[in-house]
């Protein structure tokens, strides 16, 4: 015997399957516009923090270099003429290496400038910021230790 209840259930399942096939083009465009608006609001704030993080990283690296330079001075009696002497030297009193790796570049990929004797202290460590040149503002400003 033919089951009317089962036949009606099969037809309603087919209708539901036909209705739920996916998103329309307009729905997808609306979602893309919303995501674009959110990205345009959030991205500038996040990229602004990247510049500040690089400056803090440079300051931290310069403190590490400063500590290594002080340790070198305790062993040798004076500061080195070049930062490379923190990792390699032929001096008899040298107790290094004073850094676990080679001297790092600043966060923008430029070499730290080292000056002994310094203008501001016994030695100067300088990062010229994102532009790699003396002076500048914001992320391009000089960091001097």
N, C-alpha and C positions, 0 to 999 in steps of 0.2 A: 504494500500500500504506500501511496505517495504521502510523505510527511510535509504538510503545509508549513509547519513552524520552521523546519529545517530549510526549506526552499526560501522562505522569507529572510532567514538569517544569512544565508549565502549571498543573496542579492544585496542586503545591506552592507555586508563586508566588502563586496565588490565596489559599491558606491563609495565607501570610506577610503578604499585603496585608490580609487580614481581621484578623489579630492586631495589626498595628501601625497602629492608628487614632488613638491619642492617649493622654493621661493620664486616669486616673480622677479622680473628685472627691476621693477620699481622698488621693491622691498630691498633688494641687494644694493641699489644705488643709495637709498636712504641710509642704510647701515654704513656704507662707505663714506658718506658725507658726515655722519656723526663721528666716525672714527677719525676722519680728517680734522674735524673741529677740535676734538680732544687732543690730538697730536699737536695741533698748532698752538694750543694753550699750554700744554705741559712741556713740550720740547725746548722752548727758549729758557725756561726756568732750569731745566736739567743741564743744558749746555753752559749756562752761566756758572753753575757749580763746578763744572769740569775745569774751567780756568782757575778758579780759586783753589781747587784741589791740587793742581799742578804747582801753584805758587807755594802751597804748604809742603808739598813733596820736596821742592827745591830747598826750602828752609830746613827741612829735616835732614836731607842729604848733606847740606852745608854744615849742620851741627855734627854729623857723623865724621865728615872730613876734618872739622875743627878738632874733634877729640883725637883723631888719628895723628894730626899734626902736633898736638900737645904731647902725645905719647912719644913721637919721634924726637921732639925737643928734649924730653926727659932723658932719653937714651944717648943722643948725640951731643946735646948742648946748645944746638941752634935749630932753627926751622930749616926745612929743605929749600933748595933753590927751585925745585920743580915738584909737582904733585906725584909724578911717576916714582919718585924716591920712596914713597910710602909702601910700594909693593916690591921694589927691587933696588938694591944698592950694594956697593962693594966696600962700604965703610966698615972698619973693624968693630966699632961699638954698636953697629946696627943690630937690633933685636927683632926685626920685622919678619914677615910683612905686617904692616899695621892696618891693612884692610884685607878682608877675606877674598876679594876679587879686585880686578883693575878698577881704577878711578872711574866712577860712572859719569855719563853725560847728564846734563840737566834734563828735566822732563820734556823739553822741546827739542832734544837731540843735539844741543850745542855743548861744547866743552866749558867747564867751569874755568873762570879766569882766576889765577892765583898770583898774588903780588907780595913779595917779601923783600925788604920791609914794606909794610903797608902804609897807606895814607891815613886810615882811620884807626888802626890798631897795629900790633906787631906784624900782623899779616892781614891781607884782604882776600876774601873769597867773593867772587861776583858771578851772578847769573844775569845775563842781559834780557831775560824774559823771552816771550814768544817771537819777537822780531830779531833777536840775536844781535841787536845793536844798542849802543849806549843811549840811555834816556828812554822815553816812552811813557805811556799811561796804561792803566788797567793791567791786562795780562802781559803787555809788552814792557811794563815797568821793570827797572833793575832791582835785583835783590842782592843786598850787600851784607856780608857778615864779617 
